[in-house]
Amino acid sequence: MWLSNSSVGRKVVMSVTGIALILFLTFHMAMNLVAIISAEGYNMVCEFLGANWYALVATAGLAALFIIHIVYAFWLTMQNRKARGSERYAVTEKPKNVEWASQNMLVLGIIVLLGLGLHLFNFWAKMQLPEIMHKVGSLTADTTYAADGVYHIQNTFSNPVYVVLYLVWLGALWFHLTHGFWSSMQSLGWNNKVWINRWKCISDIYSTVVVVCFAIVVVVFYIQSLTCCGATC
């Protein structure tokens, strides 16, 4: 099959799944900002996106996108290394006009993947998963705070260790996005000199806005936790 047997096809799969994940990040970022504006509004969104059939279908689809993106990323990396052979060991300096992110996409991707695992542990495993277990008849599933997203955000980001880990994760995500966004567009055909420069600019702006907005949520809730500790609330 062309999408798996050719290098171009694999890059197209990487690009399409990457763009779909970028769209999800945009939604997730906007959703998180609601938590700063209105705790009640954010919890309403969390309840809407609980263990309902449409949320479960979306979660399964999102998981499939992540898995396909990750598998193809490793596949392409191994293919490129095999194609270069021993030549990659002869390189003693960074090639001109090659971004740092481009040289380290695999490492950045691994950091992003580890951060995703941490995020699933702190939120999905304490929110949607207990609801799923409850619906299938588990007697040990505790759904008391399953739809209380603000509760979990406060608990997570009152811990300075998690704050640092999330900010490191977001930093890696920024580098990954700034290269991945425009690279996806290039793989899909927007590779002329005019548009590729425009996409690079859009990639930088978009990645910065998304990552900064995520970071704002982390920092705001951490500051709130310090304020509450000082006020013994």
Summary of the structure (lengths in Angstrom):
residues: 233
radius of gyration: 20.2
end to end distance: 60.3
largest distance: 62.7
contacts: 650
relative contact order: 0.12
helix: 81%
strand: 0%
